[in-house]
Amino acid sequence: MILLNAHKRRLFATSLAVLAASLAIAASEASAQAAGSTEAEAAEIIVTGSRVAVAPGAAMPAPTTVLDQSVIRALGIPNVGDALLQLPSLLNSASPTQTFALSPQNIGSRIANLRGLGASRTLVLVDGRRFVPSTSRASVDLALVPSAIIARSEIVTGGASAAYGSDAVAGVINLVTDTNLKGWRGQIQRGIAQAGDNDSFNASLAGGTAFADGRGKVIAAAEYEENGGQGDYYSRDWSATESCQLANFVDPTKPANLIVPGCRTGFLTANGLIVGGPLNDQQFSADGQSLVPFVAGQYRGFFQSGGTGAGENAFFKGPLMAGQYRRYSAYGHAEFVLSDAVQPYIDLSYGSITGRNVGAQGRFSLFTGGGLVLRGDNPFLPASVRAAIGPAGSISIGKALNDLGNSLGRSETSTFRVVGGIKGDLADRWHWNAYFQHGETTYKEQQFNNLIPARLRQAVDAVAGPGGTVICRNQSNGCQPFNPLGYGNFSAAAAAFVTGTSQQDKTIRQDVAAAEVRGDLVRLPGGPLALAAGGEYRKDTFRATADPLSLAGAFYTFNGSNVAGSIAVTEGFAELNAPLLADLPFAKALTLNGAVRRTHYSTSGNVTTWKVGGVWQPASLLRFRATRSRDIRAPNVSELFSPLVNGQISVTDPLNNNRQVLVPTRTGGNPLLRPEIADTTTVGLVLNPVRDLFLSVDYYDISVKGVIATTGATNILLQCQRGSASDCARVTRDSTNAITLISDTFANLNQLQTRGIDFELNYRHQLAGGMLSFKGLATYVDKLATRFVATNSVVDLAGQTGNPNFGAGPGVPHFQLTSYLTWAGKGGTSITVQNRFIGQGRYDVLLIGPDEPGYNVSLPNSSDDNSVPSRFYTNLSITQSIPAFGDGVMELYVVVNNLFNTDPPIAPGASSATNGILFDQVGRAFTAGARFRF
């Protein structure tokens, strides 16, 4: 497992001690108050998705799902991000089980992606305020938000830019902290998978108290979590089959795309495979001194099925299915009532997560930039090989550099945030709130033992030196000769010459100043006309620096860049909530809601967002709701300010007799980008036929225009030929009409649309001397389509549950379900069963399988199996509460995740045998722990 070093352990222990001491002192001032008591419920509440205050129980038009922290704790989930990412609307989000083995980015992170529209179109709030971005794309890592103090999570699955500003296109996640906590609560637990990996540890402590006769209160929390990661893909039977998707170029009787077991590389081996010439398909022995035959498998290309290399697939052996990480965080909140009108408060939070993954080492073959070339005078070649090719000849070998050891990725992210403000009551039913917020995220990404391809090619080109030594033909840069033949027959100095550490350091700063007032204007027939209005200034600054070799693009993977830029935003907003009718026949409630926000961006100017909605409740058992909104996503600093990079690409030039030409290209950021514009519609109903039974059904439709993307040089030329003036402007030609540059920077290009239906069922009932409660959440996605303007084509990813190598991107299931069933007995026993269902889907929406219309084995998009079966997972938790600490409670619990040890379906990707975003890769796992509160 990853362990804290001694200094950080002492620092964290000291923090816990200071926390305990401060709370104990504060508690002594309030000893007359009953520990664990809670304040009376406020007369008004603020509902996520709206700025106005309404009476408790009042209905708002935006669909909102609430996930109580008690459910999360019952299942032994230590991080709120892990719980949220199991909800149907968030199943396409990033978590530690989706670590990309060739990149050190965001290891151990939980980044929310509502509706599958992209993380940058999901807004994350803490107590209704923005949290510091964790990435250059402005997304927030939920793992950095202190989970120990969160009371509940509210998810608004619809546009909310009029209420909160940019990024709330797919919806809003608002994490609500427990600022009324009194007393102590804590938790400690350990877990491990049945396979013996994925070992985890979590501990948390939170406490709060009131002082000065209840006029002040202080709350603090700290937590620590670590996870030892998961084994490689040979650690599970289902993935040890080495299944992959490969292209069939050799058997015309079979489809063009195949999913096969026994997948191995077809033109490279760990010891080196000679490709071409008189020694074709001979591979070197481990000592590099002799040749042995290579056994070709079926459908041989970059991959093959069967043949040489069983158990040695470099994509499966070594890279972890889930990276290792450690996380710790702390939180503090204090407030004091100086008077009804002046109530200062402060929030402090800190989070840090350090992750490590293991990646496959570099490989060279016909399919990856060409093999490694050794000339006939290379002293590393055995005499028999030199004789076969002659001194003027050469050989090209395909080699997976497993003998260099795995590439290791490490990321370290730390986020600090402070909020200071004043709130209060201005007059009868009028309130004000103003605050300043500063946050900063520092992020270091490193890829150790990262191959430098140019140096490797230089080092393998060796010649005989004086006194029987071996030297590089080109001795620049301190070259050390590298013997690629066999396994590990090179010096440490040679290994050090051809590898290095790529690194990028990032800093993200966010400053926010905001103020608002809210209250009631006049009395309407259905209640008070409520108003909320205010303004906000926000500045986001981003800076990234990389090492010199990365800046030159020298590494095999993860070459960082230097980026710097800032965005300033000034906003003003207003919202009205008008209860028109109440307690009338066919109008128990009729409410209209509207909001507008005017925003000025320093990079793109002004934009207006708005929302209108309404609720009609004809009777107690039935309520209808609907919203229509205009929302935005502003371009982030990466899209605006990424450095321009010059490259080359081979294209067909229609104005040069359709000749294949190599042309210069330029990619990178574009400071002229405009915000994406989204139009969102939701229509739904809520049924309450009997007491404690609620069913909601909501239809949603989100259409986004001006989606920020790149076009591709080939598509730019194609669209220019078809008469697109904007694309022709991106092609520069000289006086001979030859192309001198194609600019393919980010632009507002595509269109995106998703639509579907959300279902939620809540029920409570007394049963067998206890309380039975059920919560079910389901989503049916009818469409998740992107219209690519450059090609005038549409790709709909709804229903794609595979993980294709060459697909159009991650899809979403048509249907998915998450449910929670809890029985809490009077004797302190509680049993919770969580179920998750992922419906059947297609492997790749761009392919056609035998059971689909239009299938033809001769077509390039034919597939032998384009279906992915459904999966059903069950998690079980049993808790026993016992009296402890006087009036307190101790809870002992055990959790079994994936109770029936259900394997994921085979739906392979480039370096995995399934879709780790959707399906469980861990298998049955056990957790045991204890919680207390007093």
SVG drawing of the C-alpha trace seen along z (x, -y; Angstrom):
<svg xmlns="http://www.w3.org/2000/svg" viewBox="-62 -46 104 68">
<polyline fill="none" stroke="black" stroke-width="0.4" points="0.0,0.0 1.0,-3.6 2.0,-5.0 2.6,-8.5 6.2,-9.4 7.1,-10.1 7.0,-13.9 3.5,-13.9 2.3,-11.3 3.4,-13.6 1.8,-16.6 -1.5,-14.8 -1.4,-13.5 -0.7,-17.0 -3.6,-18.4 -5.9,-15.8 -4.6,-16.7 -5.2,-20.4 -8.7,-19.6 -9.5,-17.5 -8.1,-20.2 -10.0,-23.1 -13.3,-21.2 -12.8,-20.1 -12.2,-23.7 -15.2,-24.9 -17.3,-22.1 -16.4,-23.1 -18.1,-26.4 -21.3,-24.7 -21.4,-21.8 -25.0,-22.7 -26.1,-21.9 -27.0,-18.3 -24.4,-16.6 -25.7,-15.4 -28.7,-17.7 -29.6,-19.6 -30.9,-23.1 -34.5,-23.6 -35.3,-23.5 -35.1,-26.8 -38.3,-28.5 -37.0,-28.7 -34.7,-26.6 -32.6,-27.1 -33.1,-24.4 -30.2,-23.5 -30.9,-24.9 -32.5,-28.0 -31.4,-31.1 -34.8,-32.0 -35.8,-30.8 -39.0,-28.8 -41.0,-27.1 -39.9,-23.5 -41.7,-21.1 -42.4,-23.6 -42.0,-22.2 -39.5,-23.6 -39.6,-22.9 -36.0,-21.6 -35.7,-17.8 -33.4,-17.2 -32.1,-14.0 -30.9,-14.0 -28.4,-11.3 -28.3,-11.3 -24.9,-10.7 -26.4,-8.0 -26.8,-5.8 -23.2,-6.3 -22.0,-5.5 -24.2,-2.4 -22.4,-1.0 -18.9,-1.8 -18.1,-4.2 -15.4,-6.5 -15.6,-9.1 -18.7,-10.9 -17.4,-10.9 -17.5,-7.0 -21.1,-7.1 -22.2,-9.7 -20.4,-8.0 -22.7,-4.9 -25.8,-6.9 -27.3,-6.3 -26.8,-9.9 -23.1,-9.8 -22.0,-6.3 -19.7,-7.7 -17.5,-9.6 -13.8,-9.0 -12.8,-7.1 -9.6,-5.2 -10.7,-2.1 -10.3,-4.0 -6.6,-4.9 -4.9,-5.3 -1.7,-3.4 0.4,-5.7 -0.5,-8.9 0.1,-10.2 -3.0,-12.5 -5.6,-12.5 -4.7,-9.2 -7.2,-8.3 -9.5,-11.1 -13.3,-11.1 -14.4,-13.6 -18.2,-13.8 -19.6,-13.6 -23.4,-14.1 -25.4,-12.7 -22.2,-11.7 -21.9,-15.2 -18.3,-15.7 -16.9,-16.7 -16.5,-20.3 -20.3,-20.6 -20.9,-19.5 -20.8,-22.2 -19.7,-21.2 -20.6,-23.3 -20.0,-23.1 -22.8,-24.8 -23.9,-26.5 -20.5,-28.0 -18.0,-27.0 -15.1,-24.7 -11.6,-25.2 -11.0,-23.5 -8.7,-20.5 -7.8,-20.4 -7.0,-22.8 -10.5,-21.9 -12.1,-23.4 -13.5,-20.1 -13.5,-19.4 -12.0,-16.3 -14.7,-15.1 -12.0,-13.3 -10.5,-16.6 -13.8,-17.7 -13.8,-16.7 -16.3,-13.9 -16.4,-13.5 -18.4,-16.7 -20.9,-16.3 -24.5,-15.9 -26.1,-15.2 -25.5,-15.6 -28.0,-17.3 -27.9,-16.6 -29.9,-18.8 -30.0,-17.1 -30.8,-20.0 -29.4,-23.4 -28.7,-25.8 -26.5,-28.5 -29.0,-31.3 -28.6,-30.4 -24.9,-29.6 -23.2,-30.6 -21.0,-28.7 -20.6,-24.9 -24.1,-24.0 -25.1,-22.6 -25.7,-18.9 -26.5,-19.9 -25.2,-20.7 -23.8,-18.7 -24.1,-20.5 -22.3,-19.0 -24.0,-20.3 -21.9,-20.3 -23.2,-19.6 -22.7,-23.1 -25.1,-22.2 -23.0,-19.3 -22.8,-19.0 -20.8,-16.4 -18.3,-14.0 -18.5,-11.3 -15.8,-9.2 -15.1,-6.1 -12.4,-3.6 -12.5,-0.8 -10.3,1.6 -11.1,3.5 -9.7,6.0 -10.8,7.8 -11.3,11.5 -8.4,11.6 -6.1,10.2 -5.6,6.7 -7.5,3.4 -6.6,3.2 -7.9,0.0 -7.9,-1.9 -10.0,-4.9 -10.3,-7.0 -12.3,-10.1 -13.1,-12.3 -15.6,-15.2 -16.9,-17.4 -18.8,-20.5 -20.2,-22.6 -21.9,-25.8 -20.6,-28.5 -21.5,-31.9 -25.0,-30.8 -25.5,-29.4 -24.6,-32.5 -21.4,-30.9 -20.5,-27.5 -17.4,-25.7 -17.2,-22.6 -14.1,-20.7 -13.3,-17.4 -10.3,-15.5 -10.0,-12.2 -7.4,-9.9 -7.8,-7.2 -5.4,-5.0 -5.8,-2.2 -3.1,0.2 -4.5,0.5 -5.5,3.5 -3.4,6.1 -2.7,6.3 -5.0,7.9 -3.6,11.3 -4.8,11.1 -8.4,11.9 -9.5,15.1 -11.9,13.1 -9.1,10.7 -6.3,13.3 -7.9,14.6 -6.1,11.7 -9.2,10.7 -8.9,7.8 -10.4,6.2 -8.4,6.6 -8.7,5.8 -9.0,8.7 -7.0,8.1 -6.2,11.7 -9.5,13.8 -12.1,12.4 -14.7,15.0 -14.6,13.3 -15.8,9.8 -13.4,6.9 -13.4,6.5 -13.0,9.4 -13.1,9.8 -10.8,12.7 -9.0,14.4 -5.3,15.0 -4.4,11.6 -0.7,11.0 1.4,8.6 1.9,9.8 5.1,8.1 7.1,7.6 8.3,9.6 10.0,8.9 13.3,10.5 13.1,8.8 11.6,10.2 13.2,9.7 10.7,8.4 11.6,8.7 14.6,10.0 16.1,13.5 15.7,13.9 12.0,12.8 10.0,14.1 13.0,15.2 13.2,13.9 16.2,13.7 16.8,15.9 16.8,14.4 20.6,14.0 20.5,12.4 23.0,14.9 20.7,17.2 17.5,17.2 14.3,19.2 11.2,19.3 8.3,17.0 4.9,18.7 2.3,16.6 -1.3,16.5 -4.5,16.0 -5.4,12.6 -1.9,11.4 -1.5,7.6 -0.4,5.4 -2.3,7.9 -2.9,11.6 -4.9,14.4 -2.7,17.1 0.9,17.8 4.0,16.7 3.7,14.6 1.2,16.3 1.0,14.5 3.4,11.8 1.1,9.2 2.7,6.0 -0.7,4.2 -2.0,6.6 1.1,7.5 2.4,4.8 -0.2,2.0 -2.5,1.9 -6.2,2.3 -6.5,-0.5 -3.8,-2.8 -2.7,-3.2 -3.5,-6.4 -3.6,-8.1 -5.9,-11.0 -6.2,-13.2 -8.3,-16.3 -9.4,-18.7 -12.3,-21.1 -13.2,-23.9 -16.2,-26.1 -17.0,-28.8 -19.8,-31.4 -21.0,-33.9 -24.1,-36.0 -23.1,-39.6 -26.7,-40.7 -29.6,-39.6 -28.1,-41.6 -24.5,-40.8 -23.4,-37.1 -19.8,-36.6 -18.6,-33.1 -15.5,-31.4 -14.9,-28.1 -11.4,-26.5 -10.7,-23.3 -7.7,-21.4 -7.4,-18.2 -4.5,-16.3 -4.4,-13.1 -1.3,-11.3 -1.6,-8.6 0.7,-6.1 0.1,-3.8 2.1,-1.4 2.2,-1.6 3.4,0.5 6.8,-0.3 7.4,-1.5 7.3,0.8 8.6,0.5 7.2,2.3 5.9,1.7 2.7,0.3 4.4,-2.1 6.8,-4.2 9.0,-1.4 11.2,1.2 14.6,0.7 17.3,0.9 20.6,2.6 23.2,2.4 25.4,5.3 28.5,3.9 26.6,3.7 28.7,5.8 25.6,6.7 24.5,9.0 25.4,12.7 27.9,13.9 25.3,16.0 23.0,12.9 25.9,10.8 26.8,13.5 23.2,13.7 22.8,10.0 26.4,9.0 28.2,5.9 26.2,3.6 22.9,5.0 20.6,4.4 17.8,5.9 14.7,4.3 13.4,5.7 10.0,5.3 10.5,5.1 8.4,4.6 10.9,3.1 9.5,5.0 13.1,5.5 13.4,1.8 10.8,2.1 7.4,0.6 6.8,-3.1 5.6,-4.6 3.2,-7.5 2.7,-9.7 0.4,-12.6 0.1,-14.8 -2.7,-17.2 -3.4,-19.6 -6.3,-22.0 -6.7,-24.8 -9.9,-26.9 -11.0,-29.7 -14.3,-31.4 -15.0,-34.4 -18.3,-36.2 -21.1,-38.0 -24.8,-37.1 -27.8,-38.4 -31.4,-39.5 -32.2,-42.9 -35.9,-43.2 -38.9,-41.0 -38.2,-38.0 -35.2,-39.7 -31.7,-38.3 -28.3,-39.2 -25.1,-37.3 -21.6,-38.5 -18.4,-36.6 -14.9,-36.4 -13.4,-33.1 -9.8,-32.2 -8.7,-28.8 -5.6,-27.2 -4.8,-23.9 -1.2,-22.7 -0.7,-19.7 2.4,-17.8 2.4,-15.0 5.4,-12.8 6.1,-9.8 9.2,-7.9 11.2,-5.5 9.7,-7.2 11.3,-6.1 13.0,-8.6 12.6,-7.1 15.2,-9.2 17.8,-8.3 16.9,-4.7 17.4,-4.6 20.7,-6.4 21.8,-4.0 21.0,-0.8 23.0,-2.0 26.3,-0.7 29.7,0.0 33.0,1.5 35.2,-0.9 38.8,-0.8 40.0,2.1 37.0,4.3 34.6,1.8 31.1,1.0 30.3,-2.6 27.5,-4.6 27.9,-5.5 26.7,-9.0 28.2,-9.8 26.4,-13.1 24.4,-13.7 26.7,-11.3 25.2,-8.3 25.6,-4.9 25.2,-1.8 22.0,0.1 21.7,3.8 18.1,4.5 18.6,8.2 17.3,10.7 16.0,9.7 17.9,7.3 21.3,7.5 22.1,3.8 24.0,1.8 22.4,-0.4 24.1,-3.4 22.4,-2.5 19.0,-2.2 19.5,-5.6 20.4,-7.2 17.2,-6.1 14.8,-6.9 14.0,-9.9 11.3,-11.6 8.7,-13.8 7.1,-16.3 4.5,-19.0 3.6,-21.3 0.3,-23.2 -1.2,-25.9 -4.8,-26.9 -6.0,-29.9 -9.6,-31.0 -10.8,-34.2 -14.5,-35.0 -16.3,-37.9 -20.1,-37.7 -23.1,-39.3 -26.8,-38.6 -30.1,-39.6 -33.3,-37.6 -36.7,-38.1 -40.4,-38.5 -41.8,-41.3 -45.6,-41.0 -48.2,-38.4 -49.8,-36.5 -52.8,-34.2 -50.5,-31.2 -47.9,-32.7 -45.2,-35.4 -43.5,-36.5 -39.9,-35.7 -36.9,-37.5 -33.2,-36.7 -30.7,-39.1 -27.0,-39.6 -23.6,-39.9 -20.4,-38.0 -16.8,-38.6 -14.6,-35.6 -11.0,-35.3 -9.5,-31.9 -5.7,-31.8 -3.9,-28.8 -0.2,-28.2 1.6,-25.0 5.3,-24.4 7.1,-21.3 10.6,-20.0 12.8,-20.8 12.6,-17.3 8.8,-17.3 8.6,-20.7 10.6,-19.2 8.2,-16.2 11.0,-13.8 9.2,-11.3 7.3,-8.2 4.3,-9.3 3.2,-12.3 4.9,-15.3 3.7,-18.3 3.7,-21.9 3.9,-25.4 0.5,-27.1 -0.5,-30.4 -3.7,-32.4 -6.5,-33.9 -10.2,-34.5 -12.1,-37.2 -15.9,-37.0 -18.4,-39.6 -22.0,-38.6 -25.3,-39.8 -28.4,-37.7 -32.0,-37.9 -34.7,-35.2 -38.4,-35.3 -40.6,-32.6 -44.3,-33.3 -46.8,-31.0 -49.9,-32.0 -52.5,-29.7 -52.9,-27.4 -55.4,-25.2 -58.0,-25.5 -59.9,-22.8 -57.5,-21.5 -54.9,-23.9 -53.5,-22.8 -50.4,-24.7 -49.5,-26.6 -46.1,-28.3 -44.0,-30.0 -40.2,-30.5 -37.9,-32.6 -34.2,-33.6 -31.8,-35.6 -28.1,-36.2 -25.9,-38.6 -22.3,-37.6 -19.2,-39.4 -16.1,-37.3 -12.8,-39.0 -12.0,-36.6 -15.3,-36.5 -17.6,-39.4 -21.2,-39.3 -23.7,-36.5 -27.2,-36.1 -28.6,-32.9 -32.1,-32.4 -34.6,-29.9 -38.3,-29.6 -40.2,-26.9 -43.4,-26.0 -45.1,-23.6 -48.8,-22.6 -50.3,-20.4 -53.9,-19.7 -54.3,-17.4 -52.2,-16.1 -51.2,-12.9 -50.1,-14.4 -47.7,-17.2 -46.4,-18.3 -43.2,-20.3 -41.4,-21.7 -38.4,-24.0 -36.9,-25.6 -33.4,-27.2 -30.6,-28.7 -27.2,-27.6 -23.5,-28.0 -20.1,-26.5 -17.4,-29.0 -14.1,-27.9 -11.5,-26.8 -7.9,-27.9 -6.6,-24.8 -8.8,-25.5 -8.0,-29.2 -4.3,-29.3 -2.7,-25.9 0.5,-26.7 0.5,-26.5 2.3,-23.3 3.7,-22.9 3.6,-19.5 3.2,-17.7 0.6,-15.5 0.0,-13.7 -3.2,-14.8 -4.8,-14.7 -4.9,-18.2 -7.9,-18.6 -6.4,-21.7 -3.2,-19.9 -4.5,-17.1 -5.5,-15.1 -1.8,-14.5 -0.7,-13.1 1.4,-15.9 3.1,-16.4 1.9,-19.7 2.7,-21.8 -0.1,-22.0 -0.6,-24.1 -2.7,-23.0 -3.4,-24.4 -5.5,-26.9 -7.7,-29.7 -8.2,-32.9 -11.2,-33.8 -13.4,-30.9 -17.0,-31.7 -19.1,-30.0 -21.0,-26.9 -24.8,-27.6 -27.2,-25.0 -31.0,-24.8 -32.5,-22.5 -36.1,-21.3 -37.4,-19.2 -41.0,-17.9 -42.0,-15.6 -44.5,-14.5 -44.5,-13.4 -46.9,-10.9 -47.7,-10.5 -50.6,-8.0 -50.2,-6.9 -48.3,-8.1 -44.5,-7.6 -44.6,-6.6 -43.2,-9.0 -42.6,-8.3 -41.1,-10.9 -40.7,-10.6 -38.9,-13.4 -38.1,-13.8 -35.0,-15.8 -33.6,-17.2 -30.3,-19.1 -29.0,-20.6 -25.6,-22.2 -24.4,-24.4 -20.9,-25.6 -19.2,-22.6 -15.5,-23.4 -13.4,-20.8 -10.8,-20.5 -11.6,-19.6 -8.6,-17.6 -6.5,-18.8 -8.1,-16.3 -11.6,-17.5 -10.6,-21.2 -9.5,-20.6 -12.7,-18.6 -15.0,-21.3 -13.1,-24.0 -13.6,-22.1 -17.3,-22.0 -17.4,-25.8 -16.9,-26.5 -15.4,-29.9 -14.4,-29.5 -12.5,-26.3 -10.8,-27.9 -9.6,-30.7 -7.7,-28.1 -5.6,-26.9 -2.7,-29.1 -1.2,-28.6 1.8,-30.2 1.9,-31.7 2.0,-28.3 -1.1,-27.2 0.9,-24.8 -0.3,-24.5 2.1,-26.2 0.0,-25.8 -3.3,-24.3 -4.5,-25.8 -6.4,-23.3 -6.8,-25.1 -9.8,-24.7 -12.9,-26.2 -16.7,-26.3 -17.6,-23.6 -20.0,-20.8 -23.5,-20.2 -24.4,-17.8 -27.7,-16.5 -28.9,-14.1 -32.4,-13.2 -33.9,-10.6 -36.1,-9.9 -35.2,-9.8 -37.2,-7.7 -37.0,-8.0 -39.0,-5.9 -38.9,-6.5 -40.9,-4.4 -40.9,-3.9 -42.9,-1.3 -43.0,0.3 -42.0,3.9 -41.1,6.6 -40.6,4.2 -38.4,1.9 -38.5,-0.7 -38.1,0.5 -37.0,-2.2 -36.4,-2.0 -34.8,-4.4 -34.6,-3.6 -33.0,-5.7 -33.1,-4.8 -32.3,-6.5 -33.2,-5.7 -31.0,-7.5 -32.6,-7.7 -29.9,-9.8 -26.4,-11.0 -25.4,-12.3 -22.7,-14.5 -23.1,-16.2 -19.7,-16.8 -20.0,-19.9 -16.8,-19.2 -18.1,-15.9 -21.8,-16.6 -22.1,-13.3 -23.9,-12.2 -22.7,-9.7 -25.1,-8.6 -23.4,-7.0 -26.5,-6.1 -26.5,-2.3 -22.7,-1.9 -21.3,0.0 -18.2,1.4 -14.7,0.0 -13.6,-0.1 -10.0,-0.9 -11.0,-3.0 -14.6,-4.1 -16.1,-7.6 -15.7,-7.9 -17.2,-6.6 -20.9,-5.9 -23.7,-5.4 -26.1,-2.5 -29.7,-2.9 -30.9,-1.9 -29.2,-1.8 -30.6,-1.5 -29.3,-2.0 -31.4,-1.1 -31.0,-1.1 -33.1,1.1 -32.6,0.6 -34.3,2.3 -33.5,0.7 -34.7,2.6 -35.4,1.3 -32.7,3.5 -30.0,1.6 -29.6,3.9 -29.6,2.4 -29.3,4.2 -28.8,2.3 -28.8,3.9 -27.6,1.8 -28.3,3.1 -26.9,1.7 -28.1,2.7 -26.4,1.8 -28.5,2.7 -27.4,4.6 -25.6,2.5 -23.6,2.4 -19.8,2.8 -19.3,0.0 -22.0,-2.1 -19.8,-2.5 -19.8,1.3 -22.5,3.7 -22.8,7.2 -24.4,10.3 -27.7,9.7 -28.0,6.1 -29.6,4.7 -27.2,3.9 -24.6,6.5 -22.3,7.6 -19.1,9.6 -17.3,7.7 -17.9,4.2 -15.1,2.5 -17.5,1.9 -18.6,5.5 -18.0,7.2 -18.2,10.8 -19.9,9.7 -21.1,6.2 -23.2,6.8 -22.4,6.4 -24.5,8.3 -26.2,6.6 -24.8,6.9 -26.4,6.8 -24.4,6.1 -25.4,6.5 -23.7,4.9 -24.7,6.0 -24.1,4.1 -25.0,5.2 -24.7,2.8 -25.2,3.4 -25.5,0.3 -24.7,0.6 -24.9,-2.1 -21.5,-3.7 -19.9,-6.8 -22.9,-7.6 -25.6,-8.8 -23.6,-8.0 -23.7,-5.1 -21.1,-2.7 -21.8,-1.0 -20.0,2.1 -20.5,3.0 -19.4,5.3 -19.9,4.8 -19.6,7.2 -19.4,5.5 -20.2,7.5 -21.8,10.1 -22.2,12.7 -18.7,12.1 -20.1,11.1 -17.5,10.8 -17.7,7.9 -18.6,8.7 -15.8,9.0 -15.8,5.6 -12.1,4.9 -10.2,1.7 -6.6,0.8 -5.3,2.1 -8.2,3.8 -10.6,6.6 -13.7,4.6 -15.2,1.2 -13.9,0.2 -16.0,-3.0 -19.3,-1.0 -18.4,2.4 -16.9,3.6 -13.4,5.0 -12.6,5.7 -14.9,8.7 -16.1,9.6 -14.6,7.4 -15.0,7.1 -15.0,4.1 -15.2,4.1 -15.3,1.0 -16.6,-0.9 -18.4,-4.2 -19.2,-6.2 -21.1,-9.4 -21.7,-11.1"/>
</svg>
